[in-house]
Amino acid sequence: MAVTATPSNLRKQPASQQKVDNIIQPFLHKDFDPADYLNSALPALSTTVTPAQSVQHGRTVPLPELNAQLQTVLSQVNAQMTRWSNTLTQLTDEIIRCGGRLAYEVEVLRGDTTGLTDVLDNRLRKEIELLAPRHDALNGEHLENEVVTSSPHEELPKPTSAADEPEYLNQLRTLTAVRSRLDA
């Protein structure tokens, strides 16, 4: 779950997290240049030996102080990169662990769909043909078994029964006839 840095997100984050984000922000630009980054993050090196002359040149520091500041910047960047590397490693491990499980689930689903296709195509074909509407009914023509009533007070027609049709189909036809009378 990735969260982009928006002003509202930055306000919700602790101050230490905002500081880390500000340190890392320059690295995210396409035109990032390490030398420019260090030149902007660190003060200039003082070439003079006396502190009075270094104050005259603006923001310049002697070599030991510059070295300390450089070490601070590098340790902050290194700490953040280490945290991101650990997070990336954890996410990679989780993806690898879940990959096998997902592959297994895909295979189970593939087997289930193959089994369902086999049952529908081979074992239940006759039952599906009995329950599915015939092509003539789809074109708007009446079937010979279809019940058409003209008056709501007429007697319900007796369902036609064939020797090879199950009883539930006759009951289904009766229910259809009752429904058509109620709708009329």
N, C-alpha and C positions, 0 to 999 in steps of 0.2 A: 504494500500500500504506500504509494509515493505521495508526499505532500509537497506541493510547490510553495515557494516562499513568496507570499503576498503580504501586504502591510498588515492585514488582519491576523495572519498566521504569526508574523513576527511579534506582534503585541502579546500573543498568548504564550510564546516561548519564554523560558527563563533568560535572564540577562547573559548568562554564560553561553547559552546556545546562540543568542544573537551575535555575541562577540565572535564565536567560532564561524558563524555564517559570514560575518563581515571579513574575516581573515581569508576565507576560502573563495569569496565572491569573485575576486579578480581572476582566479584560475578557470572560471567557467566561461570566460569570453573567448571567442574564436581567435581574436588577435592578441592573445596572451603572450607576453615576452618576459621570461624570467629576469633578465637584466633590468628591464624597466620596472618590474615589480619591486625588486630589491632596492633600486635607486629611489623609488617613491616611498618605500616603507622605512628606510633607514636614513639617518642624517648623513651629511657629507663628512668625509674624513678630514680631520685637521692636519695640515702639514706643518703647522707651527709648533714650537716646543712649549711656549708659555701660554698659560690660560688667558691672559689679558688680550693677546692677539687673536685667539680663537673666538672671543666674544665679538670682536669687531667684524669678523667675516660672516656673522649670522649664525645659523644652526650648523655648526661643525663640532665634532667630538673627536677626542683622541682615539687612537687605535684600540686600546684595551676596552674602552667603553663601547666603541662600535662593534667589537668582537662579541661583547656580552649581549648587545641588542640583536645582533645577527643570530646568535645562538638561541635567544628567546623566540625570535620569529620562526626559525627553522624547527625548534622543538614543538611550537604550536601547530605548525603545518604538519609535521611528522605525526603528532598525536592524533590529529583529525584524520589523516590518511590511514593510520592504523585502525581507528574506529571504523572507518568506511570499509577497509579491507576485511575486518572481522565480520561486519554486517554482510558484506558480499559473500564471504565464505559460508556463513550460516544459511543465507538464502540459497546458495548453490547446493549445499548439502540437502536442504529441504526439498528442492526441486528434484534432485537425484533420487531421494527416498520416495517421493510421491510419483515419480515417473514410472517405476515398476508397478505400483499399485494401480495407477491409471491405465497402464497397458493391460493389466489383468482385467480390470473392469470393462475395458473396450472389448476384450476377447469374450468375456461372459455375455455382454450385450450382443455381440455378433452371433454367438451361439444361440441365444434366445431368439433373435430375429430369424435365423435360419430355421430353427425349430418351428416357429410360428408360421413361417412361409410354407414349410412342408405340411403342417397340419391344415392350413387353409387351402392349399393347392390340391392335396391328395385326399385327406380323410374327410373333410367337410364340404367338398365340392357339391355333392348332391343336395345337402341341406341348404347351402347358400343359394343354389339354383332354385330351390323351392321357395325361399323367402325373398329373393331378389325380384324386383319388378321385371316383367317381361318387356321386350323391346317394343311391342305394339302399344303397351300402356304408356310408355315413355313418349310416344308420338301423339298421344291424345286419343287414341282409339279405345273403345271399351272392350274389356276382355269378356269372354263368355262366362267366367266365374264371378265377375264383378257385380255387386249388388247395387241396383239403381231403384230408389223408391220415389214415388210420386206424391204420396200423402203421408203425413206423420201418423195417421191412424190405421194405416194398413198393417196387416200382419207381417211379421218378420219372415223373410223367405228362409226356407230350410237350407242349410249349407249343403253343398254337394260334397259327397264323400267318395273318394276313390280308394280302391283297396290298398294302394301303396302309400297313401298320405297318412301321416301320423295324426292322432286325435287333436293335438295342440293346434294344428293348422285349421281344423274345423272350428275350434273355439276362437281362434284369432279372427277368422272370417265373421263369426257371429258378433264379436266385439266391434269389429269394423262397421258392420251393418247397424248396430245399436248406436254407435257414435255418429254415423251419418244421419240417422233419424233425429238424434238429439240436436245436431247442428242445423237441421232443416227447419 
